[in-house]
Amino acid sequence: MRNEVIVIDLADPVCTKTIRSRQNDKNGLKLTVHVKEKGKIIDVTGYVVKYEATNQRGQFIRDDAKIVDASKGIFEYILSSEAVSTPAEWLAYFVIEKSHTERTSTPDIRIVLRRDVKEGNIHIENYISEFDQALEMVKGYRKEIDEANKRINELTAAVTGQKYQLWKVTDDDGTSIDLAADTDLNTVVKSGNYVGSKFKHAPDRPLRYKRSGKLVSVIGSVRNVKNVVNFATLPNGFRPVQNIAFSALAYGNLPSVCEVTIDNAGNLFVNGVQNGQTVHIVANFLV
């Protein structure tokens, strides 16, 4: 623990002492004060001593100081966790009181608390670890997409020799959806739609978002989005500090790469996507 010894004369209007410390240095700094008046020792027997401080943000601290030797006017104060919680320039002083009938304060002492680098920053090892996890997720999605495309090609080949057969498609709840008589399975595969009396789009993977510290992750898939048209909005607390753009995979009749933008208002939109494509989104950014 660092000990700063200060001699304060109540007759002096200004104390030129400046003390420098670091944010979050709990119980790391002790102020030992010798109080005098016009060079003579002040006996503080029967008095209590308080530490008071304020900063430019309007924060205020009042705490007990410990009298070490009352007859010699010596007391000390160890800066508490509250006293070092905010990086700023603090103006501090000591108050000597007796029974709420007598109060004397010392000149201001300037205390400068520098910033703790851990506050508000991401530890680089943690950031890299989460980034690697996101990459692994992307690899998993690409594998699923490749397997789906392979299966589509197999189905397309099977339909080629049986185009006059009337196919049936099963809905999510297991019920059968009858196709229109002039529609074959190849049309269903290419369009991504069920064609019949219960026409509907195939379901998308829902967009999901999660925040860990200052890092936000967004993942999911969307279908049939329009270029430069907002299709989703992130809530407050999940929005980037500035507009960001990143590449994404888009699959449809032909696979391609498009650009996804998330602006600082949380709006998501794409550019470079073709009609009917499904865009697979994986994004990580700071807020």
N, C-alpha and C positions, 0 to 999 in steps of 0.2 A: 504494500500500500504506500502511495506517495503522500508525504506530509508537507504541506505548505505552511510555513510559520509567518504570521502577519502581525506587525505592530501597528495598531490604529490609535491615533490621537483624536479625541472627540473635538478638540479645538481646531483641527484642520478641516476646512470645508470639502476638500477633495482627497481621495485616496487614489494614488497613481498605479496601484498594484493591478496587474492583469493576470488572470489564472487561466490556463488552457488545459482542456481535458477532452475526453471522447464520449460520444453518445453511448449509453448502455454500459459504461464502466462502473458497475454497481459496487459500492463500498470500496472503490479504488482510489479515492481522494479524501484526505482529511485536512481540514483547515484548523490550525492552532493559532488562536488570537490572543495577543497581549494588549489589553485596552488601557489607555492612559488619557490624561487631560493636561495639556500644557507640559508634557514631559513627566508628570507625576502619575504613579500607579493609582488606579481606581479600585477600591475594595467593593466587590460585588456580593458580599455576604448578605443573605436575605433577599436577593434578587433572583429572577429567572431570566434565562437568555433564550431568545428565539432567533431562528434563521428565516429570513424572508427574501424572496427573489421573484422577479417578473421578467418576461421577454417581450419581443416586438409583436408576438402573436396574441398578447393579452393573457397568457397563462401565468398563474400565480402559485407560489409554494410558500407555506408557512410550516416550520418544523422545529422541534426542540433541539437546542444545543446543550452540551454537557459542560458544567463548570468543573474545571480541573483543580484550580487553586483560587478560591474566592478572594482571599486577602491580597493576593498578588495580581488579581484581575486577569486570570488566565482561564479561557474556556476553549472548547473545541467542537467541531461539527464534521461528521462524516456524510458526504453527499449521498442521499438515498436514491433508490431506483427512480422515484418520481423526479428528483432534481436533475437526473441525467437522461431523461426519457426523450427530450426533444433537442435536436441540433439547432442552436441559435446563440445569439449573444444575450446573456442574462445580466441584469443589474441586481446585485445582492447586497444585503446589509444585515447587521445584527441589531436586535432590539433588546434592551435591558429594562425589565419591568419589575414593579413591586406592587402587589395587591390591587391592581387596576387603578392605582392612584398616582403612579409615577411611571413615566416611560421616556427612555432616551434611545435614540438610534444612532448608529455609526454612519460615516460617509459611505457612498456606494463603492462596491468592489465589482470590477468587471470580470465576468466569467464567460469564456468562449468555449462552447461545446462543438467540436467538429463531428461530422457525420460518420456513422458506422456503416461501412460498405455493405454489410449484410442486409440492411434495411431496404426493402423494396426491390432487391435484385434477385435474380435467379442464379443459384449455384450451378456453374457450368457443367459439372458432372451430371447433375440431375436433369438438366436441359437436354444433354446429349442422349441420356438414357431414354427419356420420353420420345425424343426424335427417332431413335432407333426402333422403339416400339411401334411408332406410326409407320415407319418404312416396312416393318414386318407385316403390319395390317394391310398395306397396299399390295405387297407380294401375294398375300392370301386372296385378296379380291381379284387380282389378275389371274391367279390360278383358277378360281371359280368361273371367271369370264371365259377363259380359254376352254374349259371343260364344257361350258354351256354352248359355245360356238361349235365345238366338235359335235355335240349332240344334235344341234340344229342341222348341221350338214348331213348327219346320218338320217335324220327324219326326212329332210328334203329329198335325199336319194331314194328313200323308201316310197315316198309319195309319187315319184316320177313314174313308176310302173303301175300305180294303182290310182290314177287321177280320177277315175269314174266312180270310185267307192265313196259313199257318203260317210264322213267321219263324225264322231261325237267328241266333244271336249268336256272334261269334268270341271265344275266350279270348285271354289275353295272349300265349300261345305260338303262336297262329294256328289252333288246332284249333277245330272247330265244336261248339257246345253246343246240343243240341236242347231246345226249349221244350216244356213240357207242352201238350197239345192244347187245353186250355181257357184258355190264357194268351196274350194278344196283346202286341204290342210296347209299347202304351200303358201297360200294367201295369208292364213292365220299366222304362220311362223314369221313371214316377212314383215307384216304390218304390226305385229304385237298386239292385235285386237282379236276378241271373239266376235265372229260375225253371225248374227242370228237374232232371234226375238229378244234375247237378253244381252244385247251389245254393251260392252264395257271395256275400259282400259285394263291391261294387266297391272297388278299392284306394284308400287315402287318400294324400294327400301327407304324407310323414313329418315329424314335428317335428324341427327342427334348432336348435342353439344355438351361439353363438360369443361369446367374451369378448375385448374389446380394452381393455386397461387396466382401468379400473373400470366400464366399460360392457358390459353383457350384452345380446345380441339373441336373441330367440326367434321362430321363424317356422315355419309349417306349417299343416296342416288335419287335423281329426279329425271322424269321423262316428259318429253314434249314441251320443254321450256322454249321461250322465244328469246331471240338475241336482244341484249341490252334492255330487258324488261325484268323488273324486280319480281322474284318468285318466293322470297322468304326474307324475314327480318329478325335479327338477333336482339334479345332484350338488353336493357341497360346493364352494364357490368360485364357483358360478353362482347363488346364492340372494340375493334382495334383503334389505336390512337391516331392512325392515319389510314387512307385508302390502301388496300393491298390487292395484288393480283397474282395468280398462280395458274399453272397448267393443270388440266384434268383430262382424263380419258373419256371419250364419247363413243358409244357403240350403237349401231343401227344397221342399215344396209351395208355401210362401209365404216370400219373403225377410223377414228380421227382424234386429234388433240385440239381442245378448245381452251379458252381463257376464262377463269372464274374470278370475279371481283367482289370483295367485301369492303364497302365504304365505311367511313367512321361513324355513320348513323346506323350501321348494322344491316344495311340492305345488301342482298346477294343477287347478282345477275351474271349472265354468261355472254360471251362473244365468240363467234366462229362455230356455233353449233348448227347442225343440219336438222331439217324437219324430221320428227319422229325418233331422234336419237335419245339415248339414255346417258346422262352425265354422271360419272362416279366421282364424288368429292371427298378428298382427305386434306384437311388444312390445320395448321398449328400456327398461332400467332400470339403476340404479347398485347396486353391491355394496360 
